[in-house]
Amino acid sequence: MANEKSIPPVTKEEFLEAWAKHPPNGWTRFAYRYFSRGTKKEDRWLSTCVFAVLIVFFLLGFFGTVLKPDVELVKYSTLALTAVLVLLFVLRMPAAVMNNLLVRRVRKELGLTLSEYERYASMYL
């Protein structure tokens, strides 16, 4: 195990100090608070509502296509579904990029690789 890289020891205080120097902006906090896997139960209402709207528009388009009641129903439900999906993409993509930049700055300051950073983040955050 002589050629195995040792993880540089980073204390919790050092890690949290580096993290505090580079706080996430409001956009990133909002996106990750309401639309991430780690969303708390009390914050799930917004993502649940968006998911319900997506399901309703999808079902309207699906049954509108299968049952062929009205072309306008299919057209508007598909446009609404597309608009909501694009809105989610526009919300999440910049937040993911900004979060990656934040992680990169913290890693650079502490001299960590990505796997080391993830290990310390899971221990200290």
VOKOLMAR-311109 format. One record per residue: x, y, z of N, C-alpha, C, O in turn; residue in three letters. Coordinates in steps of 0.2 Angstrom, whole numbers, plus 5000, padded with zeros to 4 digits. Atoms other than C-alpha are relative to their C-alpha. Layout:
REM residues N
XYZXYZXYZXYZAla ...
//
This chain:
REM residues 125
500449945000500050005000500450065000500250125002Met 499549945000501550114998499850054994499950114995Ala 500149965006500950184981499350035001499050064997Asn 500749974999499150224988500150075003500550085008Glu 500049934998498850404990499750015007499249995008Lys 500349994993498550465008499650064999499850114996Ser 500549945000497150585010500350055005500550045011Ile 499749954996497850745017499550025006498950025005Pro 500549994994497150775035499750075000500150125000Pro 500449934999495850915035499649995006499149955006Val 500450004994495050955051499350034998499250064993Thr 500749975001493250995052500050085000499650114996Lys 500049934999493651175057500350034993500050084991Glu 499749985007494751195041499549994995499450044990Glu 500550025005493451115030499450055000499250084995Phe 500549954999492051225037500250074999499850114996Leu 499849935002493051385036500150014993499950064990Glu 500049995007493451355018499350004997499250044992Ala 500750005002491651315015499650075001499350094997Trp 500349934998491151475024500250064995499950114994Ala 499749955004492251575013499750004993499750064989Lys 500350015007491351514997499349985001499149924999His 500750024999489451515002499750004993499850034988Pro 500450005006488251464988499550065000499350095005Pro 500449945001487251604981499249975001499149925001Asn 500750014998485351614983499649954994499249914996Gly 500350045005484951534966500149925001499749885001Trp 499850074999485951374970499649985007499449925007Thr 500450034994485151364988499349994998499149945001Arg 500750015001483451384981499949934996499549894997Phe 500150065005483651244967500249945004499849895003Ala 499950064996484451124979499649995006499549935009Tyr 500550004995483251164993499449964998499149925002Arg 500650035002481751114983500049954995499549914994Tyr 499950045005482351014969500649955000500949954994Phe 499450045000483650894974499849935004499349935007Ser 500150064997483750714981500050015008499749975012Arg 500049994993484150784998499550055003499650085009Gly 500649954998482550895000499749975006499549925007Thr 500350024994481850895017499349994999499050024994Lys 500750015001480150835020499550065000499150074996Lys 500449945000479451005024500150054994499750094993Glu 499949965006480151075008499849974994499949994988Asp 500250045006479450944996499450034997499250004992Arg 500649985003477851034993500150034993499750024989Trp 499949975007478551134978500149954995499849954990Leu 499850055005479350994970499449954998499349924993Ser 500650055001477750884973499550044995499250004991Thr 500549965004476651024965500250004993499849994988Cys 499850005007477751034950500049934997499849934991Val 500050075003477850844948499249994998499149954993Phe 500750015002475950844949499750034994499450014990Ala 500249965006475750974936500349964994499949964989Val 499750045005476950874925499649944998499549934992Leu 500550065001475850714927499450024997499249994992Ile 500749985003474250814923500150014993499749994989Val 499949985007474950884907500249944996500049944990Phe 499850065004475750724902499349954999499249934993Phe 500650045001474050624905499550034995499250004991Leu 500549965004473050764896500349984992499949974988Leu 499750015006474250744881499949934998499849914992Gly 500150075001474250554882499349984998499249954993Phe 500750015001472350534883499850044994499350014990Phe 500249965006472150674870500249964994499949974989Gly 499750035006473250574858499649934999499449924993Thr 500350075000472450404862499350004998499049974993Val 500750005001470650454862499850054995499250054993Leu 500149955005470750594849499450045001499050054996Lys 500649964999469450704857500150074997499650104993Pro 499949935002470250874852500750014999501150005003Asp 499349995002471850924843500250065005500850065007Val 499849954995471851084854500249985007500750015009Glu 499850024993471950994870500749975000501149985004Leu 499350035001473450894864500550054999501050055002Val 499649955002474251044857500250045007500850055008Lys 499949964994474051154873500349965006500849995010Tyr 499750044995474451014885500749984999501249985003Ser 499350015002476050974876500450065000501050065003Thr 499749944999476551154875500150025008500750045009Leu 499949984993476251174894500549955003500949975007Ala 499550054997477251014898500750024998501150025002Leu 499449985003478651074887500350065004500950075006Thr 499849944996478651244896500249985007500750015009Ala 499850024993478751164913500649975000501149985004Val 499350045000480151044908500650054999501150045001Leu 499549955002481151194900500150045006500750065008Val 499949964994480851294916500449965005500849995008Leu 499650044995481551154927500750004998501150005002Leu 499350015002483051134916500350075001500950075003Phe 499749934999483351324916500150015008500650055009Val 499849994993483251324935500549955003501049985006Leu 499550054998484351164938500750014997501250005001Arg 499450005004485651184925500550065003501150045005Met 499549954997486451354931500149995008500750005010Pro 499950024993486251294949500549955001501049955005Ala 499550065000487251134946500750034998501250015001Ala 499449975003488551234936500350045006500950045008Val 499749964994488751364951500249965006500749975009Met 499850044994488751224964500749964998501149965002Asn 499450035002490151134954500650055001501250035003Asn 499549955000491151294953500250025008500850035010Leu 499950004993490951314972500449955003500949965007Leu 499650064998491551144975500750004998501249985002Val 499349995003493051174964500450055004501050045005Arg 499649954996493551334974500249975007500749985009Arg 499950024993493351244991500649944999501149945003Val 499550055001494351094984500750034999501250005001Arg 499349975001495751204977500350035006500950035007Lys 499849964994495851304993500349945005500849965008Glu 499850064995496051135003500549954997500849915000Leu 499550055003497151044990499749935000500149885001Gly 500450065000495850904989499849974993499750024988Leu 500350035007495350784974499350005002499050015007Thr 500750004999493550764971499749945005499349955009Leu 500250064995493450594980500150025007499750005012Ser 499949974993494250674995499650055002499350045008Glu 500549954998493150814995499349975002499049995007Tyr 500650044999491650704994500049975007499549965010Glu 499950044993492250605009500050055005499650045010Arg 500049954995492550755019499350045001499150055006Tyr 500749975000490850835014499549955004499149985007Ala 500550054996489950675020500150005007499749995011Ser 499950004993490850685036499950065004499650065009Met 500149944997490750865040499450044999499250095003Tyr 500649965001489250935032499449975001498850005000Leu 
//
